[in-house]
Amino acid sequence: MKEDNIRKILSNPHLIEEEIKKIEKRTEQPQYEYRPEDIKVNIRLDESVPPTLFKPDPLIPNGYIANSLTIRAMRPDIFVLGESIDDLELLYKCPSCNHTSDQQFWTCCPYCGSAFKE
């Protein structure tokens, strides 16, 4: 699959599911067991945490703290297929700050806030 198609699909978890259904139709075999699971994570703002990091929240049990850039860059819905997150990995090296991040988790560069360019 071409990288630009992967970028388009990764921008929307529902497109990921549609692509998997297409593969299932072509191969006539199930690719995964559909068991949707909504997991909510409490994340509280704390500017002392470096970009892209989450630390356990000392005030909220099972919660985390993160800085505003990390929170803004987080993808609100992540499609996970089984135990591995490597299958949908799409590494992006930001031309603005030179950091590399995985676009399956972020809507923009989590280090500098720059938009992902195709």
N, C-alpha and C positions, 0 to 999 in steps of 0.2 A: 504494500500500500504506500502511496506517495506521501511524503512528509506534510504537504499542504492539506491533504485529505485527513491525515491524522490530527493536525492542528484544528481543523474544522470540527471533527468528531469530538475531540477532547474539550471543546468549548461548551459542550452541552452533554451532560450524562445521559439524557434520553437518546441522543444520537448514538452513543456507545451501545446502548441496549439494542437499538435498531440494527446497527452494524453486526452485532453478534447474532441476531435473528437471521440476517442475510447469510451469514456463514453457516448457521445451522441448516438453513434451507438448501444451500449448495452441497453440504457434506452429508445431509440427511442424518446427522447425529447431534445430540444435545451438546452444547458447549459449556453450560453451567446449569446448576439448579437454582431456579429463581426463588429466592427467599429475601424479599426486600426487608431492610432493617433500618429504621431511623435511629440514629444515635445523636443525641444532643450533648454538646460539650460547653460548659460554662467557661467563658474566657473574659477576663477582666483586664482593663487597660492599666499598664504600668510601663512608663517610658524608660525605666532603668534596665529593662530586658533588651538585649541586642536584637536586631532584625532577624527574622526567620526562626527565632527560638521561642519555645514555650516552657515556662517553669511552673511547677506546682504552686497553686495559690495558697498562701498561708492562712487566708481568711475563709475560703470556700472549699469544703472537702470535695475531692475529685474534680476541682476546677483548676484552671490554669491562668497565668498572667502572660501578657505579650504586649509589645509596643504598638502604637497606633498604625504604623506602616505595615506591620505583619498582619494585623487585624483587617486592614483595608485590602491587602493583597490576597488574603485567604479566599479560596474558592468555597462558596457556601454549601455546595453539594459535590461530594466526591463519589465516584463510581468505583467500588472495589470488587474485584472478582477473586474470591477465594482468599488464600493466605498471601499471595504474591501481589506486590504493587509494581513489579518490574515490567509486566506485560504492556502497560499503557504509558510507560516512561517516555517523556519527550523533553530532553534536556535542551535548555536555551541559554546561550551565553549573551548576556546583556551588553550591547555596544556602549551603553552609557557608563556603567560602573564596572564592567568586566567580570561580574560574578555569574556563576552558572546556577540555574534553578530548574526544577522539574515542573513543567507547565500543567501537569495533571493536578497540582495542588494550589496553583496561584493564578490569579486573574491578571496580574502585572508583575513586574520585577519586585520581589519582596525585599530587596536590598536598597533600591533607590526610588521605586515607584514608577519607573518608566513603563510605558505601554509595550507589550510584546509586539515586535514587528515580524511580519511574515517573511 
